[in-house]
Amino acid sequence: MSSSESRVWAAIAWALLIIGAIVALIIRPRDDYVRYWAVESIGFTIVIIIAWILVEIVSIVFAFTIVIPLILKVLYVLGIFLAWIIGVFKSLTGDYWRPPIIHETSEWVKRVLRL
């Protein structure tokens, strides 16, 4: 179990996405728990951007209908918000959460940045 200070910094890293991750990595560079959540946050930010691009492409393709782009964008926002809330909760409770696509992206980030 990680210390309460580590959990707070991990939650900051997750909640503020890439900005929080960078700040947490600068302030607590040797804390493994904070580093884990900071890298997950960077992966989450990348997934958010890629998913947004895909949602916009599909929305353009189906622009002749109003319903499909609207439903897709609502599901996108709900999915991001749900993952964000779960991540904040998990980081504050001391868990190492491994969300499917986000964690694989984080592993790639870790290899590329050599963290």
Sine and cosine of phi, psi and omega as CSV:
sin_phi,cos_phi,sin_psi,cos_psi,sin_omega,cos_omega
0.00,0.00,0.66,-0.75,-0.04,-1.00
-1.00,0.02,0.33,-0.95,0.00,-1.00
-0.94,0.34,0.30,-0.95,-0.03,-1.00
-0.91,0.42,-0.56,0.83,0.03,-1.00
-0.92,0.40,-0.64,0.77,0.05,-1.00
-0.90,0.43,-0.65,0.76,0.01,-1.00
-0.91,0.42,-0.63,0.78,0.03,-1.00
-0.91,0.42,-0.70,0.72,0.01,-1.00
-0.92,0.40,-0.56,0.83,0.06,-1.00
-0.91,0.41,-0.66,0.75,0.03,-1.00
-0.91,0.42,-0.63,0.78,0.06,-1.00
-0.89,0.45,-0.69,0.72,0.01,-1.00
-0.86,0.51,-0.67,0.74,-0.02,-1.00
-0.96,0.27,-0.72,0.69,-0.13,-0.99
-0.92,0.40,-0.57,0.82,-0.04,-1.00
-0.99,-0.12,0.23,0.97,0.05,-1.00
0.82,0.58,-0.71,-0.70,-0.16,-0.99
-0.92,0.38,-0.54,0.84,0.03,-1.00
-0.91,0.42,-0.74,0.67,0.03,-1.00
-0.89,0.46,-0.59,0.80,0.01,-1.00
-0.90,0.43,-0.70,0.72,0.00,-1.00
-0.90,0.43,-0.71,0.70,0.01,-1.00
-0.88,0.47,-0.71,0.70,-0.01,-1.00
-0.90,0.44,-0.64,0.77,0.03,-1.00
-0.92,0.38,-0.53,0.85,0.03,-1.00
-0.96,0.28,-0.68,0.74,-0.08,-1.00
-0.98,0.19,-0.62,0.79,-0.03,-1.00
-0.82,-0.57,0.90,0.44,-0.10,-0.99
-0.93,0.37,-0.41,0.91,-0.07,-1.00
-0.99,-0.16,-0.02,1.00,-0.02,-1.00
-1.00,0.09,0.93,-0.38,-0.07,-1.00
-0.89,0.46,-0.62,0.78,-0.02,-1.00
-0.92,0.40,-0.70,0.72,0.03,-1.00
-0.91,0.41,-0.66,0.75,0.02,-1.00
-0.88,0.47,-0.66,0.75,0.04,-1.00
-0.84,0.54,-0.77,0.64,-0.05,-1.00
-0.95,0.33,-0.51,0.86,0.06,-1.00
-0.92,0.40,-0.68,0.73,0.02,-1.00
-0.92,0.38,-0.63,0.78,0.08,-1.00
-0.88,0.48,-0.62,0.78,0.01,-1.00
-0.91,0.42,-0.65,0.76,0.07,-1.00
-0.90,0.44,-0.68,0.73,0.07,-1.00
-0.88,0.48,-0.65,0.76,0.03,-1.00
-0.89,0.46,-0.67,0.74,0.03,-1.00
-0.88,0.47,-0.68,0.73,0.02,-1.00
-0.89,0.45,-0.68,0.73,0.03,-1.00
-0.89,0.45,-0.65,0.76,0.04,-1.00
-0.86,0.51,-0.72,0.70,-0.04,-1.00
-0.92,0.40,-0.73,0.68,-0.01,-1.00
-0.90,0.44,-0.67,0.74,0.02,-1.00
-0.90,0.44,-0.63,0.78,0.03,-1.00
-0.89,0.46,-0.68,0.73,0.04,-1.00
-0.87,0.49,-0.71,0.70,0.02,-1.00
-0.90,0.44,-0.65,0.76,0.03,-1.00
-0.89,0.46,-0.66,0.75,0.01,-1.00
-0.92,0.39,-0.63,0.77,0.03,-1.00
-0.90,0.44,-0.73,0.68,0.02,-1.00
-0.90,0.44,-0.61,0.79,0.03,-1.00
-0.90,0.43,-0.60,0.80,0.04,-1.00
-0.93,0.37,-0.67,0.74,0.00,-1.00
-0.88,0.47,-0.65,0.76,-0.02,-1.00
-0.98,-0.21,0.51,0.86,-0.05,-1.00
-0.91,0.42,-0.39,0.92,0.00,-1.00
-0.92,0.38,-0.33,0.94,0.10,-0.99
-0.95,-0.30,0.57,-0.82,0.03,-1.00
-1.00,0.01,-0.49,0.87,-0.14,-0.99
-0.94,0.33,-0.74,0.68,-0.08,-1.00
-0.88,0.48,-0.77,0.64,0.04,-1.00
-0.88,0.47,-0.60,0.80,0.00,-1.00
-0.91,0.42,-0.75,0.66,0.01,-1.00
-0.89,0.46,-0.67,0.74,-0.01,-1.00
-0.88,0.47,-0.68,0.73,-0.01,-1.00
-0.94,0.34,-0.59,0.81,0.06,-1.00
-0.91,0.41,-0.70,0.71,0.04,-1.00
-0.89,0.45,-0.61,0.79,0.04,-1.00
-0.87,0.49,-0.77,0.64,-0.02,-1.00
-0.90,0.43,-0.68,0.74,0.03,-1.00
-0.90,0.44,-0.66,0.76,0.03,-1.00
-0.90,0.44,-0.70,0.71,0.02,-1.00
-0.90,0.45,-0.71,0.70,-0.02,-1.00
-0.90,0.45,-0.67,0.74,0.01,-1.00
-0.89,0.45,-0.71,0.70,0.03,-1.00
-0.89,0.45,-0.61,0.79,0.01,-1.00
-0.90,0.43,-0.73,0.68,0.00,-1.00
-0.89,0.45,-0.72,0.70,0.01,-1.00
-0.88,0.47,-0.67,0.74,0.01,-1.00
-0.89,0.46,-0.67,0.74,0.05,-1.00
-0.88,0.48,-0.72,0.69,0.01,-1.00
-0.87,0.48,-0.74,0.67,-0.04,-1.00
-0.90,0.44,-0.65,0.76,-0.01,-1.00
-0.92,0.39,-0.56,0.83,0.02,-1.00
-0.97,0.25,-0.40,0.91,0.00,-1.00
-1.00,0.00,-0.09,1.00,0.04,-1.00
1.00,0.00,0.22,0.98,-0.01,-1.00
-1.00,0.06,0.43,-0.90,0.16,-0.99
-0.98,-0.22,1.00,-0.09,-0.06,-1.00
-1.00,0.07,0.66,-0.75,-0.02,-1.00
-0.81,-0.58,0.97,0.24,0.03,-1.00
-0.92,0.40,0.68,-0.73,-0.20,-0.98
-0.72,0.69,-0.93,0.36,-0.10,-0.99
-0.96,0.26,-0.60,0.80,-0.03,-1.00
-0.90,0.44,-0.68,0.74,-0.04,-1.00
-0.92,0.39,-0.65,0.76,0.04,-1.00
-0.89,0.45,-0.64,0.76,0.06,-1.00
-0.90,0.44,-0.63,0.77,0.02,-1.00
-0.90,0.43,-0.63,0.78,0.06,-1.00
-0.89,0.46,-0.64,0.77,0.06,-1.00
-0.90,0.44,-0.69,0.73,0.03,-1.00
-0.87,0.48,-0.68,0.74,-0.01,-1.00
-0.88,0.48,-0.65,0.76,0.04,-1.00
-0.93,0.37,-0.68,0.73,-0.04,-1.00
-0.92,0.38,-0.70,0.72,-0.03,-1.00
-1.00,0.06,-0.11,0.99,-0.01,-1.00
0.83,0.56,0.78,0.62,0.02,-1.00
-1.00,-0.07,0.00,0.00,0.00,0.00
